[in-house]
Amino acid sequence: MTDALAAGHRTFHEKLDALKKGLVALSQRAEEVLTLSMDALRAGDVTKAKTVIEADREVDRLEVELEADAIALLALQQPMARDLRFIVSAIKITSDLERVGDHAVNIAGSTIRMSALGSRLAVPPQISEMSRLASAMLSDALDAVVRIDGALGREVCRRDDAVDSLHETLFRSLLTHMMEEPRTISYALELLLIGRNLERVADLATNIAEDAVYLAEGVTIKHHMEEDLGRHGAPDA
């Protein structure tokens, strides 16, 4: 390998490492914004809820920067095999993480609207547990991507069922409450929206975990496609 080629190779992998670090930073920021939105909800703190909206702007900025970096690597470096899969996955993951920030903003919006309603219900335990599970899924899914760990990615995907189950329980509980206490309908509907947003965060974490499996194993497990790919063969590592 010539000196020029060696330098180019080093530069590519340095940029690839920077992209990985950027994904970790974006994931951490998205998790922080989600945590902030839940803290505001539990405290009924409108001021803190409004800071979520401001904090999400940084998530948006990081997403745009990382997507541009990934596209530049694709266009200028012509990566192959696993590196190519990582960069393509990174573009998808940045979008998923940006949407996590959007869901945190939605939760903050519900907190602000509930504060204006006057009447107040306790935050259902299902919402607190959904938040805990979704945040852990998000962290572990990104860890699976960075470590190229297909087993962890699959394990994260399996956790989504628990979040879905909690979401269904929350819906039934709040529906019953609204029937028994009609005056709380508006407040309960906001809690339902919060549950829906947390369920979507878990779905986005699952998307990222599926990308980890794709990176590690070269197979797509979205929409039960793994069986079809198994018949036709997976991409080269």
Residue frames as a rotation matrix with the C-alpha (Angstrom) as fourth column:
MET 1
0.580 0.815 0.000 0.00
0.815 -0.580 0.000 0.00
0.000 0.000 -1.000 0.00
THR 2
-0.211 -0.654 0.726 1.41
0.577 -0.683 -0.448 3.40
0.789 0.325 0.522 -0.98
ASP 3
-0.863 -0.171 -0.475 1.76
0.494 -0.478 -0.726 6.19
-0.103 -0.861 0.497 1.57
ALA 4
-0.805 0.593 -0.002 -1.09
-0.563 -0.763 0.319 8.12
0.188 0.258 0.948 -0.09
LEU 5
-0.099 0.791 -0.603 -3.40
-0.186 0.581 0.793 5.11
0.978 0.191 0.089 0.00
ALA 6
-0.393 -0.115 -0.912 -2.46
0.780 0.484 -0.397 4.37
0.487 -0.867 -0.100 3.60
ALA 7
-0.985 0.020 -0.171 -3.22
0.073 -0.851 -0.520 7.97
-0.155 -0.525 0.837 4.58
GLY 8
-0.517 0.845 -0.139 -6.58
-0.671 -0.299 0.678 7.82
0.531 0.444 0.722 2.80
HIS 9
-0.109 0.431 -0.896 -7.40
0.287 0.877 0.387 4.55
0.952 -0.215 -0.219 4.55
ARG 10
-0.696 -0.208 -0.687 -6.59
0.712 -0.076 -0.698 6.06
0.093 -0.975 0.201 7.94
THR 11
-0.936 0.353 0.004 -8.65
-0.353 -0.934 -0.049 9.14
-0.013 -0.047 0.999 7.18
PHE 12
-0.266 0.878 -0.399 -11.68
-0.389 0.281 0.878 7.04
0.882 0.388 0.266 6.24
HIS 13
-0.040 0.244 -0.969 -11.55
0.647 0.745 0.161 5.02
0.762 -0.620 -0.188 9.44
GLU 14
-0.901 -0.237 -0.364 -10.97
0.429 -0.613 -0.663 8.13
-0.066 -0.754 0.654 11.52
LYS 15
-0.721 0.692 0.027 -14.12
-0.637 -0.678 0.368 9.61
0.273 0.248 0.930 9.99
LEU 16
-0.070 0.685 -0.725 -15.96
-0.029 0.725 0.688 6.35
0.997 0.069 -0.031 10.59
ASP 17
-0.465 -0.172 -0.869 -14.93
0.820 0.286 -0.495 6.41
0.334 -0.942 0.008 14.26
ALA 18
-0.991 0.107 -0.077 -16.07
-0.075 -0.939 -0.337 10.03
-0.108 -0.328 0.938 14.48
LEU 19
-0.391 0.898 -0.201 -19.44
-0.549 -0.052 0.834 9.00
0.739 0.437 0.513 13.04
LYS 20
-0.079 0.317 -0.945 -19.78
0.539 0.811 0.227 6.30
0.839 -0.491 -0.235 15.70
LYS 21
-0.751 -0.253 -0.610 -18.93
0.658 -0.360 -0.661 8.77
-0.052 -0.898 0.437 18.46
GLY 22
-0.886 0.460 0.057 -21.42
-0.433 -0.865 0.251 11.21
0.165 0.198 0.966 17.01
LEU 23
-0.145 0.851 -0.504 -24.14
-0.127 0.489 0.863 8.58
0.981 0.189 0.038 17.10
VAL 24
-0.273 -0.026 -0.962 -23.39
0.862 0.436 -0.257 7.88
0.426 -0.899 -0.097 20.75
ALA 25
-0.954 -0.120 -0.275 -23.54
0.237 -0.864 -0.443 11.61
-0.184 -0.488 0.853 21.55
LEU 26
-0.630 0.776 -0.032 -26.84
-0.568 -0.432 0.701 12.00
0.530 0.459 0.713 19.70
SER 27
-0.056 0.599 -0.799 -28.31
0.308 0.771 0.557 8.96
0.950 -0.215 -0.228 21.45
GLN 28
-0.549 -0.220 -0.807 -27.26
0.830 -0.026 -0.557 10.27
0.102 -0.975 0.197 24.86
ARG 29
-0.979 0.193 -0.071 -28.76
-0.185 -0.976 -0.111 13.68
-0.091 -0.095 0.991 24.12
ALA 30
-0.354 0.897 -0.264 -32.03
-0.410 0.105 0.906 12.13
0.841 0.428 0.330 22.93
GLU 31
-0.105 0.267 -0.958 -32.18
0.699 0.705 0.120 10.05
0.707 -0.657 -0.260 26.11
GLU 32
-0.831 -0.266 -0.488 -31.52
0.544 -0.575 -0.611 13.15
-0.118 -0.774 0.623 28.23
VAL 33
-0.814 0.579 0.052 -34.34
-0.513 -0.757 0.404 15.06
0.273 0.302 0.913 26.51
LEU 34
-0.083 0.790 -0.608 -36.69
-0.016 0.609 0.793 12.12
0.996 0.075 -0.038 27.08
THR 35
-0.330 -0.122 -0.936 -35.70
0.873 0.339 -0.352 11.93
0.360 -0.933 -0.006 30.76
LEU 36
-0.990 -0.056 -0.131 -36.21
0.098 -0.934 -0.342 15.68
-0.104 -0.352 0.930 31.12
SER 37
-0.509 0.860 -0.035 -39.70
-0.519 -0.275 0.810 15.41
0.687 0.430 0.586 29.64
MET 38
0.079 0.528 -0.845 -40.61
0.419 0.752 0.509 12.66
0.905 -0.394 -0.162 32.10
ASP 39
-0.667 -0.360 -0.652 -39.20
0.742 -0.253 -0.620 14.65
0.058 -0.898 0.436 35.04
ALA 40
-0.928 0.357 0.104 -41.37
-0.344 -0.931 0.123 17.58
0.140 0.078 0.987 33.98
LEU 41
-0.179 0.902 -0.392 -44.40
-0.229 0.350 0.909 15.31
0.957 0.252 0.144 33.77
ARG 42
-0.111 0.113 -0.987 -43.95
0.770 0.637 -0.013 13.82
0.628 -0.762 -0.158 37.23
ALA 43
-0.725 -0.257 -0.639 -43.44
0.638 -0.600 -0.482 17.24
-0.260 -0.758 0.599 38.80
GLY 44
0.426 0.877 0.221 -46.11
0.892 -0.366 -0.267 18.96
-0.153 0.311 -0.938 36.74
ASP 45
-0.029 -0.606 -0.795 -43.38
0.356 -0.749 0.558 21.51
-0.934 -0.267 0.238 35.98
VAL 46
0.858 0.444 0.258 -44.34
0.403 -0.272 -0.874 23.70
-0.318 0.854 -0.413 33.01
THR 47
0.643 -0.683 -0.346 -41.03
-0.686 -0.715 0.136 25.58
-0.340 0.150 -0.928 33.04
LYS 48
-0.322 -0.775 0.545 -39.06
-0.400 0.632 0.664 22.36
-0.858 -0.004 -0.513 32.80
ALA 49
0.254 0.496 0.830 -41.41
0.578 0.611 -0.541 21.09
-0.776 0.617 -0.131 30.09
LYS 50
0.970 0.112 -0.218 -40.64
-0.079 -0.699 -0.711 24.17
-0.232 0.706 -0.669 28.02
THR 51
0.141 -0.985 -0.103 -36.89
-0.797 -0.175 0.578 23.51
-0.587 0.001 -0.809 28.32
VAL 52
-0.034 -0.077 0.996 -37.51
0.298 0.951 0.083 20.17
-0.954 0.299 -0.009 26.58
ILE 53
0.849 0.425 0.315 -38.60
0.429 -0.205 -0.879 22.06
-0.309 0.882 -0.357 23.48
GLU 54
0.716 -0.658 -0.231 -35.40
-0.686 -0.725 -0.064 24.09
-0.125 0.204 -0.971 23.55
ALA 55
-0.073 -0.796 0.601 -33.21
-0.547 0.536 0.643 21.03
-0.834 -0.282 -0.474 24.19
ASP 56
0.437 0.310 0.844 -34.72
0.422 0.758 -0.497 19.21
-0.794 0.574 0.200 21.22
ARG 57
0.937 -0.116 -0.329 -33.20
-0.328 -0.613 -0.719 21.82
-0.118 0.782 -0.612 18.92
GLU 58
-0.026 -0.995 0.094 -29.75
-0.911 0.062 0.407 20.43
-0.411 -0.075 -0.909 19.74
VAL 59
-0.119 0.073 0.990 -30.96
0.100 0.993 -0.061 16.93
-0.988 0.092 -0.125 18.85
ASP 60
0.854 0.487 0.185 -32.19
0.256 -0.083 -0.963 18.30
-0.453 0.870 -0.195 15.51
ARG 61
0.646 -0.670 -0.366 -28.84
-0.756 -0.630 -0.179 20.01
-0.111 0.392 -0.913 14.89
LEU 62
-0.282 -0.779 0.560 -26.81
-0.642 0.588 0.493 16.89
-0.713 -0.220 -0.665 15.68
GLU 63
0.262 0.459 0.849 -29.03
0.312 0.792 -0.525 14.80
-0.913 0.402 0.065 13.42
VAL 64
0.980 0.115 -0.163 -28.46
-0.097 -0.442 -0.892 17.12
-0.175 0.890 -0.422 10.45
GLU 65
0.294 -0.950 -0.109 -24.69
-0.941 -0.307 0.140 17.18
-0.167 0.061 -0.984 11.02
LEU 66
-0.304 -0.421 0.855 -24.35
-0.371 0.878 0.301 13.40
-0.878 -0.226 -0.423 11.37
GLU 67
0.577 0.571 0.584 -26.50
0.345 0.478 -0.808 12.71
-0.741 0.667 0.079 8.33
ALA 68
0.886 -0.306 -0.350 -24.34
-0.464 -0.598 -0.653 15.07
-0.010 0.741 -0.672 6.27
ASP 69
-0.072 -0.963 0.258 -21.16
-0.914 0.168 0.371 13.35
-0.400 -0.209 -0.892 7.52
ALA 70
-0.091 0.098 0.991 -22.55
0.009 0.995 -0.097 9.91
-0.996 0.000 -0.092 6.67
ILE 71
0.867 0.458 0.196 -23.63
0.216 0.010 -0.976 10.97
-0.449 0.889 -0.090 3.19
ALA 72
0.585 -0.736 -0.341 -20.19
-0.810 -0.552 -0.200 12.49
-0.041 0.393 -0.918 2.57
LEU 73
-0.298 -0.691 0.658 -18.54
-0.609 0.668 0.426 9.18
-0.735 -0.274 -0.620 3.52
LEU 74
0.292 0.494 0.819 -20.81
0.343 0.745 -0.572 7.33
-0.893 0.448 0.048 1.13
ALA 75
0.973 0.218 -0.079 -20.20
0.024 -0.430 -0.903 9.75
-0.231 0.876 -0.423 -1.72
LEU 76
0.590 -0.795 -0.138 -16.46
-0.794 -0.541 -0.278 10.26
0.147 0.274 -0.951 -1.35
GLN 77
-0.238 -0.771 0.591 -15.08
-0.876 0.433 0.212 7.03
-0.419 -0.468 -0.778 0.08
GLN 78
0.200 0.422 -0.885 -17.13
-0.790 0.603 0.109 4.30
0.580 0.677 0.454 -1.66
PRO 79
-0.404 -0.363 0.840 -17.07
-0.858 0.470 -0.209 1.96
-0.319 -0.804 -0.501 1.37
MET 80
-0.308 0.226 -0.924 -17.63
-0.508 0.782 0.360 -1.77
0.804 0.581 -0.126 1.01
ALA 81
-0.313 0.172 -0.934 -19.31
0.402 0.915 0.033 -4.58
0.860 -0.365 -0.355 2.96
ARG 82
0.030 0.382 -0.924 -19.68
0.992 0.104 0.075 -3.96
0.124 -0.918 -0.376 6.72
ASP 83
-0.764 -0.340 -0.549 -18.51
0.434 -0.900 -0.047 -0.33
-0.478 -0.274 0.834 6.54
LEU 84
-0.852 0.506 0.134 -21.13
-0.123 -0.442 0.889 0.36
0.509 0.741 0.439 3.89
ARG 85
-0.056 0.869 -0.492 -23.83
0.607 0.421 0.674 -1.27
0.793 -0.260 -0.551 5.99
PHE 86
-0.267 -0.085 -0.960 -22.79
0.931 -0.282 -0.234 0.78
-0.251 -0.956 0.155 9.03
ILE 87
-0.958 -0.146 -0.246 -22.95
0.095 -0.974 0.206 4.11
-0.269 0.174 0.947 7.20
VAL 88
-0.581 0.814 0.008 -26.32
-0.055 -0.049 0.997 3.33
0.812 0.579 0.073 5.63
SER 89
0.054 0.581 -0.812 -27.62
0.839 0.415 0.353 2.23
0.541 -0.701 -0.465 9.04
ALA 90
-0.632 -0.371 -0.681 -26.20
0.714 -0.620 -0.325 5.38
-0.302 -0.691 0.657 10.65
ILE 91
-0.923 0.338 0.186 -28.32
-0.172 -0.792 0.586 7.55
0.345 0.509 0.789 8.36
LYS 92
-0.055 0.945 -0.323 -31.44
0.168 0.328 0.930 5.66
0.984 -0.003 -0.177 9.43
ILE 93
-0.052 -0.016 -0.999 -30.46
0.958 0.280 -0.055 5.71
0.281 -0.960 0.001 13.11
THR 94
-0.941 -0.297 -0.165 -29.92
0.331 -0.910 -0.251 9.47
-0.076 -0.290 0.954 13.20
SER 95
-0.559 0.811 0.173 -33.45
-0.352 -0.420 0.836 9.90
0.751 0.406 0.521 11.90
ASP 96
0.168 0.615 -0.771 -34.82
0.496 0.622 0.605 7.51
0.852 -0.485 -0.200 14.55
LEU 97
-0.399 -0.396 -0.827 -32.98
0.917 -0.167 -0.363 9.36
0.005 -0.903 0.429 17.32
GLU 98
-0.974 0.104 0.203 -34.27
-0.073 -0.985 0.157 12.72
0.217 0.138 0.966 16.10
ARG 99
-0.154 0.982 -0.114 -37.80
-0.181 0.086 0.980 11.31
0.971 0.171 0.165 16.30
VAL 100
-0.087 0.043 -0.995 -37.15
0.900 0.432 -0.059 10.27
0.428 -0.901 -0.076 19.91
GLY 101
-0.903 -0.285 -0.322 -36.57
0.395 -0.845 -0.359 13.95
-0.170 -0.452 0.876 20.63
ASP 102
-0.685 0.714 0.145 -39.84
-0.370 -0.512 0.775 14.78
0.628 0.478 0.615 18.88
HIS 103
0.105 0.734 -0.671 -41.73
0.387 0.591 0.708 12.33
0.916 -0.334 -0.222 21.10
ALA 104
-0.450 -0.318 -0.835 -40.12
0.893 -0.151 -0.423 13.91
0.008 -0.936 0.352 24.17
VAL 105
-0.989 0.135 0.059 -41.41
-0.128 -0.985 0.118 17.28
0.074 0.109 0.991 22.96
ASN 106
-0.275 0.943 -0.185 -44.87
-0.150 0.149 0.977 15.75
0.950 0.296 0.101 22.56
ILE 107
0.009 0.214 -0.977 -44.75
0.860 0.497 0.117 14.53
0.511 -0.841 -0.180 26.18
ALA 108
-0.812 -0.352 -0.465 -43.69
0.544 -0.746 -0.385 17.99
-0.212 -0.565 0.797 27.32
GLY 109
-0.799 0.570 0.188 -46.60
-0.309 -0.660 0.685 19.47
0.515 0.490 0.704 25.38
SER 110
0.055 0.826 -0.561 -49.01
0.337 0.513 0.789 17.16
0.940 -0.232 -0.250 27.18
THR 111
-0.322 -0.256 -0.912 -47.53
0.944 -0.014 -0.330 18.26
0.072 -0.967 0.246 30.52
ILE 112
-0.996 -0.064 -0.058 -48.12
0.065 -0.998 -0.015 21.91
-0.057 -0.019 0.998 29.62
ARG 113
-0.461 0.888 -0.002 -51.70
-0.333 -0.171 0.927 21.27
0.823 0.428 0.374 28.53
MET 114
0.038 0.466 -0.884 -52.47
0.668 0.646 0.370 19.19
0.743 -0.605 -0.287 31.62
SER 115
-0.728 -0.369 -0.578 -51.21
0.681 -0.488 -0.546 21.99
-0.081 -0.791 0.606 33.85
ALA 116
-0.914 0.392 0.099 -53.76
-0.343 -0.881 0.325 24.32
0.215 0.264 0.940 32.25
LEU 117
-0.297 0.853 -0.430 -56.62
0.097 0.475 0.875 21.89
0.950 0.218 -0.224 32.96
GLY 118
-0.060 0.241 0.969 -56.48
-0.870 -0.488 0.068 22.37
0.489 -0.839 0.239 36.70
SER 119
0.818 0.365 0.444 -57.62
-0.540 0.753 0.375 18.86
-0.198 -0.547 0.814 37.73
ARG 120
-0.117 -0.954 -0.277 -54.77
-0.949 0.190 -0.252 16.42
0.293 0.234 -0.927 38.17
LEU 121
0.950 0.287 -0.122 -54.42
-0.254 0.939 0.230 12.64
0.181 -0.188 0.965 38.13
ALA 122
0.328 -0.862 0.386 -51.44
-0.416 0.235 0.878 10.72
-0.848 -0.449 -0.281 39.44
VAL 123
-0.078 -0.440 -0.894 -49.06
-0.989 0.144 0.016 9.55
0.122 0.886 -0.447 36.72
PRO 124
0.875 0.483 0.027 -50.04
-0.483 0.869 0.112 5.90
0.031 -0.111 0.993 36.17
PRO 125
0.278 -0.814 0.509 -47.36
-0.377 0.395 0.838 3.35
-0.883 -0.425 -0.197 37.08
GLN 126
0.558 -0.042 0.829 -47.54
0.649 0.645 -0.403 1.96
-0.518 0.763 0.387 33.54
ILE 127
0.939 -0.210 0.274 -46.23
0.040 -0.723 -0.690 5.25
0.343 0.658 -0.670 32.17
SER 128
0.531 -0.781 0.329 -43.29
-0.797 -0.327 0.508 5.30
-0.289 -0.532 -0.796 34.57
GLU 129
0.196 -0.440 0.877 -42.41
-0.001 0.894 0.449 1.71
-0.981 -0.089 0.174 33.70
MET 130
0.779 0.114 0.617 -42.80
0.600 0.152 -0.785 2.30
-0.184 0.982 0.050 29.97
SER 131
0.868 -0.486 0.100 -40.43
-0.442 -0.849 -0.290 5.25
0.226 0.208 -0.952 30.27
ARG 132
0.290 -0.782 0.551 -37.87
-0.668 0.247 0.702 3.15
-0.685 -0.572 -0.451 32.15
LEU 133
0.290 -0.128 0.949 -38.04
0.393 0.920 0.004 0.29
-0.873 0.372 0.316 29.65
ALA 134
0.901 0.110 0.419 -37.99
0.433 -0.269 -0.860 2.49
0.018 0.957 -0.290 26.56
SER 135
0.732 -0.679 0.059 -34.98
-0.681 -0.729 0.064 4.47
0.000 -0.087 -0.996 27.81
ALA 136
0.099 -0.696 0.711 -33.06
-0.430 0.614 0.662 1.27
-0.897 -0.371 -0.239 28.57
MET 137
0.528 0.162 0.834 -33.97
0.587 0.640 -0.496 -0.16
-0.614 0.751 0.243 25.16
LEU 138
0.987 -0.130 0.090 -32.71
-0.028 -0.704 -0.709 2.98
0.156 0.698 -0.699 23.46
SER 139
0.425 -0.878 0.221 -29.38
-0.850 -0.303 0.431 2.91
-0.312 -0.371 -0.875 25.31
ASP 140
0.001 -0.420 0.908 -28.82
-0.137 0.899 0.416 -0.81
-0.991 -0.124 -0.056 24.71
ALA 141
0.776 0.324 0.541 -29.85
0.467 0.281 -0.839 -0.63
-0.424 0.903 0.067 21.06
LEU 142
0.858 -0.510 -0.057 -27.24
-0.455 -0.704 -0.545 2.03
0.238 0.494 -0.836 20.32
ASP 143
0.134 -0.811 0.569 -24.68
-0.786 0.263 0.560 0.03
-0.604 -0.522 -0.602 22.31
ALA 144
0.344 0.071 0.936 -25.50
0.271 0.947 -0.171 -2.98
-0.899 0.313 0.307 20.12
VAL 145
0.983 0.022 0.181 -24.89
0.179 -0.295 -0.938 -0.88
0.033 0.955 -0.294 17.01
VAL 146
0.578 -0.811 0.089 -21.54
-0.808 -0.584 -0.072 0.48
0.110 -0.031 -0.993 18.18
ARG 147
-0.142 -0.633 0.761 -20.35
-0.686 0.618 0.385 -2.96
-0.714 -0.467 -0.522 19.34
ILE 148
-0.268 0.179 -0.947 -21.85
-0.858 0.403 0.319 -4.70
0.439 0.897 0.046 16.27
ASP 149
-0.928 -0.032 0.370 -23.61
-0.280 0.715 -0.641 -7.04
-0.244 -0.699 -0.673 18.70
GLY 150
-0.548 0.738 -0.394 -26.42
-0.409 0.174 0.896 -8.95
0.730 0.652 0.207 17.01
ALA 151
-0.448 0.367 -0.815 -27.34
0.681 0.731 -0.045 -10.93
0.579 -0.575 -0.578 20.13
LEU 152
-0.738 0.164 -0.654 -27.91
0.441 -0.616 -0.652 -7.75
-0.510 -0.770 0.383 22.14
GLY 153
-0.845 0.431 -0.317 -29.87
-0.535 -0.658 0.530 -6.28
0.020 0.617 0.787 19.24
ARG 154
-0.435 0.695 -0.573 -32.21
0.035 0.649 0.760 -9.28
0.900 0.310 -0.306 19.20
GLU 155
-0.522 0.212 -0.826 -32.61
0.840 0.292 -0.456 -9.12
0.145 -0.933 -0.331 22.97
VAL 156
-0.875 0.202 -0.439 -33.62
-0.057 -0.946 -0.320 -5.45
-0.480 -0.255 0.839 22.77
CYS 157
-0.696 0.635 -0.336 -36.21
-0.495 -0.086 0.864 -6.29
0.520 0.768 0.374 20.10
ARG 158
-0.427 0.536 -0.728 -37.80
0.533 0.800 0.277 -8.86
0.731 -0.270 -0.627 22.39
ARG 159
-0.775 0.075 -0.627 -38.29
0.566 -0.358 -0.742 -6.24
-0.280 -0.931 0.235 25.12
ASP 160
-0.899 0.438 0.022 -40.70
-0.368 -0.780 0.507 -4.29
0.239 0.447 0.862 22.92
ASP 161
-0.307 0.819 -0.485 -43.46
0.307 0.568 0.764 -6.78
0.901 0.085 -0.426 23.77
ALA 162
-0.363 0.128 -0.923 -43.35
0.932 0.030 -0.362 -5.71
-0.018 -0.991 -0.130 27.42
VAL 163
-0.911 0.021 -0.411 -43.80
0.010 -0.997 -0.072 -2.06
-0.412 -0.069 0.909 26.45
ASP 164
-0.693 0.697 -0.183 -46.69
-0.311 -0.061 0.949 -2.93
0.650 0.714 0.259 24.15
SER 165
-0.246 0.594 -0.766 -48.33
0.701 0.655 0.283 -4.89
0.669 -0.467 -0.578 26.95
LEU 166
-0.582 -0.026 -0.813 -48.00
0.696 -0.533 -0.481 -1.97
-0.421 -0.846 0.328 29.37
HIS 167
-0.957 0.226 -0.180 -49.46
-0.286 -0.834 0.473 0.35
-0.043 0.504 0.863 26.74
GLU 168
-0.432 0.834 -0.342 -52.52
0.052 0.402 0.914 -1.88
0.901 0.377 -0.217 26.37
THR 169
-0.228 0.304 -0.925 -52.96
0.944 0.301 -0.134 -2.05
0.238 -0.904 -0.356 30.15
LEU 170
-0.840 -0.139 -0.524 -52.66
0.299 -0.925 -0.234 1.74
-0.452 -0.354 0.819 30.40
PHE 171
-0.831 0.555 -0.043 -55.31
-0.318 -0.411 0.855 2.19
0.456 0.724 0.518 27.71
ARG 172
-0.175 0.804 -0.568 -57.79
0.457 0.578 0.676 -0.10
0.872 -0.141 -0.469 29.46
SER 173
-0.366 -0.035 -0.930 -57.14
0.926 -0.108 -0.361 1.49
-0.088 -0.994 0.071 32.86
LEU 174
-0.914 -0.029 -0.405 -57.60
0.045 -0.999 -0.031 5.06
-0.404 -0.046 0.914 31.64
LEU 175
-0.680 0.729 -0.081 -60.64
-0.151 -0.032 0.988 4.15
0.718 0.684 0.132 29.57
THR 176
-0.092 0.620 -0.779 -62.28
0.812 0.499 0.302 2.72
0.576 -0.605 -0.550 32.69
HIS 177
-0.553 -0.194 -0.810 -61.31
0.720 -0.601 -0.348 5.82
-0.420 -0.775 0.472 34.66
MET 178
-0.982 0.180 -0.059 -62.80
-0.185 -0.839 0.511 8.13
0.043 0.513 0.857 32.03
MET 179
-0.361 0.898 -0.253 -66.09
0.171 0.330 0.928 6.23
0.917 0.292 -0.273 32.12
GLU 180
0.047 0.349 -0.936 -66.25
0.955 0.259 0.145 6.45
0.293 -0.901 -0.321 35.91
GLU 181
0.061 -0.120 -0.991 -65.01
0.569 -0.812 0.133 10.06
-0.820 -0.572 0.018 36.18
PRO 182
0.476 0.196 0.857 -66.03
0.878 -0.168 -0.449 11.99
0.056 0.966 -0.252 33.02
ARG 183
0.987 -0.079 -0.143 -64.62
-0.055 -0.985 0.166 15.25
-0.154 -0.156 -0.976 34.41
THR 184
0.232 -0.970 0.066 -61.10
-0.284 -0.003 0.959 13.82
-0.930 -0.241 -0.276 34.05
ILE 185
0.753 0.122 0.646 -61.48
0.476 0.577 -0.664 12.86
-0.454 0.808 0.377 30.37
SER 186
0.910 -0.408 0.080 -59.28
-0.219 -0.633 -0.743 15.65
0.353 0.658 -0.665 29.00
TYR 187
0.273 -0.834 0.480 -56.50
-0.931 -0.104 0.349 14.88
-0.241 -0.542 -0.805 31.48
ALA 188
0.271 -0.118 0.955 -56.75
-0.112 0.982 0.153 11.14
-0.956 -0.148 0.253 30.87
LEU 189
0.950 0.090 0.299 -56.55
0.282 0.165 -0.945 11.67
-0.134 0.982 0.131 27.10
GLU 190
0.600 -0.799 0.047 -53.26
-0.732 -0.572 -0.370 13.50
0.322 0.188 -0.928 27.57
LEU 191
0.038 -0.564 0.825 -51.96
-0.730 0.548 0.408 10.57
-0.682 -0.618 -0.391 29.60
LEU 192
0.643 0.243 0.726 -53.00
0.263 0.821 -0.508 8.26
-0.719 0.517 0.464 26.77
LEU 193
0.944 -0.330 -0.001 -51.03
-0.144 -0.408 -0.902 10.43
0.298 0.851 -0.433 24.34
ILE 194
0.245 -0.888 0.388 -48.00
-0.966 -0.189 0.178 10.22
-0.085 -0.419 -0.904 26.62
GLY 195
0.204 -0.111 0.973 -48.30
-0.241 0.957 0.160 6.45
-0.949 -0.267 0.168 26.68
ARG 196
0.908 0.185 0.377 -48.51
0.308 0.319 -0.897 6.40
-0.286 0.930 0.232 22.90
ASN 197
0.724 -0.690 -0.027 -45.39
-0.589 -0.597 -0.545 8.53
0.360 0.410 -0.838 22.59
LEU 198
0.019 -0.723 0.691 -43.45
-0.867 0.332 0.371 6.22
-0.498 -0.606 -0.621 24.93
GLU 199
0.488 0.222 0.844 -44.64
0.116 0.942 -0.315 3.21
-0.865 0.252 0.433 22.95
ARG 200
0.987 -0.136 0.086 -43.30
0.061 -0.182 -0.981 4.87
0.149 0.974 -0.172 19.81
VAL 201
0.360 -0.910 0.207 -39.92
-0.933 -0.358 0.048 5.52
0.030 -0.211 -0.977 21.49
ALA 202
0.041 -0.300 0.953 -39.69
-0.385 0.875 0.292 1.79
-0.922 -0.379 -0.079 22.20
ASP 203
0.820 0.291 0.493 -40.54
0.330 0.464 -0.822 1.12
-0.468 0.837 0.285 18.54
LEU 204
0.824 -0.562 -0.069 -37.72
-0.454 -0.583 -0.674 3.43
0.339 0.587 -0.735 17.46
ALA 205
0.054 -0.797 0.602 -35.32
-0.899 0.224 0.376 1.66
-0.434 -0.562 -0.704 19.82
THR 206
0.364 0.163 0.917 -36.42
0.081 0.975 -0.205 -1.60
-0.928 0.149 0.342 18.21
ASN 207
0.999 -0.029 0.017 -35.66
0.012 -0.167 -0.986 -0.16
0.032 0.986 -0.167 14.77
ILE 208
0.396 -0.913 0.096 -32.13
-0.893 -0.407 -0.193 0.67
0.215 -0.009 -0.977 15.93
ALA 209
-0.004 -0.353 0.936 -31.72
-0.594 0.753 0.282 -2.80
-0.804 -0.555 -0.213 17.45
GLU 210
0.762 0.320 0.563 -32.77
0.244 0.663 -0.707 -4.35
-0.599 0.677 0.427 14.14
ASP 211
0.832 -0.539 -0.132 -30.07
-0.421 -0.458 -0.783 -2.29
0.362 0.706 -0.608 12.44
ALA 212
0.073 -0.820 0.567 -27.57
-0.946 0.123 0.300 -3.75
-0.316 -0.558 -0.767 14.93
VAL 213
0.302 0.110 0.947 -28.59
-0.021 0.994 -0.109 -7.25
-0.953 0.013 0.302 13.86
TYR 214
0.987 0.080 0.142 -28.21
0.143 -0.005 -0.990 -6.25
-0.079 0.997 -0.016 10.22
LEU 215
0.535 -0.844 0.026 -24.72
-0.805 -0.519 -0.286 -4.89
0.255 0.132 -0.958 10.89
ALA 216
-0.082 -0.601 0.795 -23.60
-0.821 0.493 0.288 -7.95
-0.565 -0.629 -0.534 12.84
GLU 217
-0.212 0.120 0.970 -25.21
0.070 0.992 -0.108 -10.70
-0.975 0.045 -0.219 10.80
GLY 218
-0.915 -0.165 -0.368 -26.06
-0.316 -0.273 0.909 -9.20
-0.251 0.948 0.198 7.43
VAL 219
-0.635 0.772 0.043 -29.71
0.704 0.554 0.445 -10.20
0.319 0.313 -0.895 7.75
THR 220
-0.720 0.508 0.473 -32.85
-0.481 -0.856 0.186 -8.09
0.499 -0.093 0.861 7.93
ILE 221
-0.832 0.431 -0.350 -35.28
0.552 0.710 -0.438 -9.01
0.059 -0.557 -0.828 10.69
LYS 222
-0.710 0.637 -0.301 -37.81
-0.503 -0.757 -0.417 -6.25
-0.493 -0.145 0.858 10.03
HIS 223
0.095 0.893 -0.441 -41.28
-0.980 0.006 -0.199 -7.43
-0.175 0.451 0.875 9.00
HIS 224
0.440 0.053 0.896 -40.27
-0.245 0.967 0.063 -11.09
-0.864 -0.247 0.439 9.49
MET 225
0.774 -0.175 -0.609 -38.00
-0.626 -0.069 -0.776 -10.88
0.094 0.982 -0.163 6.43
GLU 226
-0.082 -0.906 0.416 -35.25
-0.891 0.253 0.376 -12.96
-0.446 -0.340 -0.828 8.03
GLU 227
0.164 0.197 0.967 -36.75
0.028 0.979 -0.204 -16.22
-0.986 0.061 0.155 6.78
ASP 228
0.967 0.231 0.110 -36.82
0.124 -0.048 -0.991 -14.99
-0.224 0.972 -0.075 3.18
LEU 229
0.530 -0.837 -0.136 -33.25
-0.833 -0.484 -0.267 -13.72
0.158 0.255 -0.954 3.35
GLY 230
-0.048 -0.527 0.849 -32.19
-0.620 0.682 0.388 -17.04
-0.783 -0.508 -0.359 4.82
ARG 231
0.569 0.325 0.756 -33.52
0.318 0.760 -0.567 -18.81
-0.758 0.563 0.329 1.75
HIS 232
0.958 -0.104 0.268 -31.83
0.223 -0.317 -0.922 -16.43
0.181 0.943 -0.280 -0.68
GLY 233
0.113 -0.980 -0.163 -28.58
0.934 0.161 -0.318 -15.84
0.338 -0.116 0.934 1.20
ALA 234
0.766 0.088 -0.637 -27.25
0.443 -0.790 0.423 -12.95
-0.467 -0.606 -0.644 3.26
PRO 235
0.873 -0.484 0.060 -24.82
-0.304 -0.637 -0.709 -10.24
0.381 0.601 -0.703 2.09
ASP 236
0.246 -0.886 -0.392 -21.09
0.607 0.456 -0.651 -10.82
0.756 -0.078 0.650 2.39
ALA 237
0.745 -0.046 -0.665 -19.54
0.606 -0.368 0.705 -9.62
-0.277 -0.929 -0.246 5.66
